[in-house]
Amino acid sequence: EIDGRKLVGLSRRWNIGKYYKGKQFTPHIDGDMTGHRLSEDKKGIRSYGGEKVHTKLSALFYLNDYKHDGVVAGGTKLFKGDHPDGGSQHYYEQQPEKGTGIFFRHGIPGSRLGNEGSVMHAGSKSLGDTPKVMVRVDVMYEAKPEDNFERRRWTGF
């Protein structure tokens, strides 16, 4: 349970990332949005209505690592506070390690700073010839009428 909302499950939309040498993901907060489900014919993916399900967490899993697969750098930084200042503000960095997962809170669309508990994060630059490979999936929770998802669209960026 998060914020009084019951766990629904994992989104059916899984995102695979492959970061080649010199590539990275800049600091950001993952947005709270409607989750995804299988279509009625089980051949596609559809969004839930915003009044039913919202995402509240990201789950990130590494599929290769620095110990066995030759991945160099490319860790995920979880920042303390809303304004990362170079490397000085991050309080934790998870290096790619096959089978390792990290979970972090989503923010609220319409605000760069998110909500209390949301986590600003970034991918450090990959430096080796072996790309870092990972998968990210949203963890879904029931929505409540006061969430009013339609009113909270990403704006002003």
C-alpha positions in Angstrom: 0.0 0.0 0.0 1.2 3.5 -0.9 -0.6 6.7 0.1 -3.6 4.6 1.1 -3.8 3.0 -2.3 -3.8 -0.8 -2.7 -1.3 -2.6 -4.9 -2.8 -3.7 -8.3 0.3 -5.2 -9.9 3.0 -4.6 -12.6 2.2 -2.7 -15.8 2.1 -4.8 -18.9 4.4 -2.3 -20.6 8.0 -3.1 -20.0 10.7 -0.7 -21.2 14.1 -2.1 -22.2 17.1 0.2 -22.2 20.5 -0.4 -23.8 23.1 2.2 -23.1 26.2 2.2 -25.3 29.6 3.7 -24.6 29.2 7.5 -23.8 25.4 7.3 -23.3 23.6 8.2 -20.1 20.2 9.2 -18.8 19.9 12.8 -17.5 18.4 13.6 -14.0 14.6 13.3 -14.0 11.6 12.1 -11.9 9.4 9.4 -13.4 5.8 10.6 -13.7 2.7 9.2 -12.0 0.5 8.1 -14.9 -2.2 5.6 -15.8 -1.0 2.0 -15.9 -1.1 -0.4 -18.9 -3.0 -3.7 -19.4 -3.5 -6.3 -22.0 -6.1 -5.6 -24.6 -9.3 -7.7 -24.6 -8.0 -9.9 -27.3 -4.6 -10.3 -25.5 -2.7 -9.1 -28.6 -1.9 -5.5 -27.6 -1.5 -3.1 -24.7 -4.0 -0.5 -23.6 -4.0 2.2 -20.9 -6.3 1.9 -18.0 -8.6 4.8 -17.5 -7.0 7.4 -15.2 -9.8 6.9 -12.7 -8.9 3.3 -12.1 -5.1 2.8 -11.8 -2.0 5.0 -11.4 1.7 4.1 -11.3 3.4 5.0 -8.0 6.8 3.2 -8.3 9.4 2.3 -10.9 11.1 -1.0 -10.8 14.5 -1.1 -12.5 16.3 -4.4 -13.1 19.8 -4.8 -14.6 20.2 -7.6 -17.1 24.1 -7.5 -17.3 26.9 -6.3 -15.0 30.4 -5.1 -14.4 31.6 -8.3 -12.7 30.8 -10.8 -15.4 29.8 -9.1 -18.6 32.3 -6.2 -18.9 30.0 -3.3 -18.3 32.0 -0.3 -17.2 30.3 2.4 -15.1 26.7 3.3 -16.0 25.3 3.1 -12.5 21.9 4.6 -11.5 22.2 7.6 -9.1 19.4 8.3 -6.7 19.7 11.9 -5.6 19.0 13.5 -2.2 16.7 16.5 -2.7 15.2 17.9 -5.8 18.2 19.7 -7.3 21.2 17.5 -8.0 24.3 19.6 -8.0 27.0 17.7 -10.0 27.9 14.6 -8.1 27.8 16.2 -4.6 24.0 15.7 -3.9 23.6 12.0 -4.8 23.4 9.7 -1.8 23.3 6.3 -3.5 24.6 4.9 -6.8 23.7 1.3 -7.8 26.2 -0.2 -10.2 24.9 -2.5 -12.9 24.7 -6.0 -11.3 22.8 -8.7 -13.1 19.6 -9.6 -11.3 19.7 -6.5 -9.0 16.6 -4.4 -8.8 15.9 -0.9 -7.4 12.5 0.6 -6.7 11.7 4.4 -6.4 8.7 6.7 -6.1 7.1 8.6 -9.0 6.4 12.3 -9.1 3.3 14.2 -10.0 2.8 15.4 -13.6 2.9 19.2 -13.9 5.7 19.6 -11.4 9.4 19.2 -12.1 9.9 18.6 -8.4 7.3 15.8 -8.0 5.7 15.1 -4.7 7.1 14.3 -1.3 9.0 11.0 -1.5 9.5 11.1 -5.3 13.1 10.4 -6.4 15.2 12.4 -8.8 17.5 9.9 -10.5 19.9 9.6 -13.4 22.0 7.1 -15.3 25.8 7.6 -15.1 27.7 7.6 -18.4 28.5 4.1 -19.7 32.3 3.9 -20.4 33.0 0.5 -21.7 32.5 -1.3 -25.0 29.8 -3.6 -23.5 26.4 -1.7 -23.3 24.5 -1.7 -20.0 21.1 -3.4 -20.5 18.2 -3.0 -18.1 14.4 -3.2 -18.0 12.0 -0.8 -16.3 8.4 -1.5 -15.4 5.9 0.6 -13.5 4.2 -0.7 -10.3 0.5 0.1 -10.3 -1.9 1.1 -7.5 -5.6 1.8 -7.4 -6.6 5.3 -8.1 -8.9 7.5 -6.0 -11.3 10.2 -7.2 -9.1 13.0 -5.6 -6.2 11.9 -7.9 -8.0 13.5 -10.9 -5.4 12.3 -13.4 -6.9 14.2 -16.4 -6.2 17.5 -14.6 -2.5 16.6 -13.9 -1.0 16.4 -17.4 2.7 17.2 -18.0 2.9 20.9 -18.9 5.4 23.7 -19.0 8.6 21.9 -19.9 
